[in-house]
Amino acid sequence: MPTRFLIILALLLLAEYYAFVVVRGAVRNFPQGWRITLTALYIAGTLSVWAGIFLFRSLNWANVPHFIRNLYIAFAIGMAVGKLLILAVMLVDDLRRLVLWIINIFFTAGTREPQVIDGTQGRGITRSVFLSRLALILGGVALGGFVYGISNRYNYHVRKLKLKLAKLPAAFRGLRIVQISDIHSGSFDDHEAVKRGIEKVMSLNPDLILFTGDLVNNKAEEILPYMDLFGQLKAPLGVYSTLGNHDYADYVAEWHDRPDLKRENLQRLMSHHAEMGWRLLMNEHVLLERDGAQIALLGIENWSAKAQFPKYGRMQDAYAGLENSDVPVKILMSHDPSHWDGEVLEKYKDIDLTLSGHTHGMQFGVEIPGLKIKWSPVQYVYKNWAGMYSSNNQHLYVNRGFGFLGYSGRLGILPEITLIELV
């Protein structure tokens, strides 16, 4: 086995042992029945996750029933996050005890009275026991939360906002743009639930529907069972789309040495856009007309400022012909929000609105609009990860995604349908 694999395995096993010690310490003063039950449940859960890893590696993942697959992934992620919380809390406590131990050795040596390294005087429990139980509660909440999140994967949330553009022609005032993004049709397992999402889109009476990439997880065939639904999306000014990073099938390992298969897959996917009545914009723009006035809609292939994603997009091609035009408003569809900071703000200062997706809000986080609280781990990777962002007179909206990928659920960050009304 590779040395790197053995090192990672050893670290994981060490972390597992440390988490087990914490759990055992947290329940040691419980009644015997509770202590045995909780310890057994923890061991059974841990073993089931590890068994699933090795079992699913030997099976064809596509043959695993959706319900079992979704439940396992949610359980595994919940266990992992729960253990990270346990380890984080207890590492803080261990550091605290280490500092107290050092203080006892170097600063209280020779004193007659014994020093208290850990614990409380009188009644109650020691600080370490309190923290270990707190860590156990946090871990349990995380596990339960991720399992519960499965029920939210089709809980489409409509976000409505009005955007004022100074140069917007009067004919386009009140224009209703519906944006959806990151459909990831290969993850769907409920035709009726997706249908309800499509009905929600159409109930908004959109003038224009824009899809900002990742129609599939990898392969063009994934959209076939749902083409009848997405083909129902209609709007007076049309339905336009662009590509996301997953649409290129870069993550299909067996195609890494078969560029011909990747090209064929992409061509099929592009034809599916057309068959659904969507106008796929490939590094190009169109002019939208209304009562004699025009605005420009640009769409580029995936372009990311992150090194792990190829730059397929060619903004110079999409913008060609607009350099000296008198079109007052320009809207850009670009899947990855890092494109806004990476190129748009610097080189294309007359792009009024950029629409992106890609992040999914990591499908996990906390959003409390009234308190202006918005947090997700994805913000440590993407500065602009959900909602509206503005710089001078340029705006970026990042959609939280219609579908889901990896974790078949949504915890705190619901699937999104966005309605933007231009005023």
Secondary structure by P-SEA (a helix, b strand, c coil): ccaaaaaaaaaaaaaaaaaaaaaaaaaccccaaaaaaaaaaaaaaaaaaaaaaaaaaacccccccaaaaaaaaaaaaaaaaaaaaaaaaaaaaaaaaaaaaaaaacccccccccccccccccccccaaaaaaaaaaaaaaaaaaaaaaccccccbbbbbbbbbbbcccccccccbbbbbbccccccccccaaaaaaaaaaaaaacccbbbbcccccccccccccccaaaaaacccccbbbbcccccccccccccccccaaaaaaaaaaaaaaaaaacccccccbbbbbbcccbbbbbbbbccccccccccccccccccccccccccccbbbbbbccccccccccccccccccbbbbcccccccbbbbbcccccccccccccccccccccccccbbbbbbcccccccccccccccbbbbbbbcc
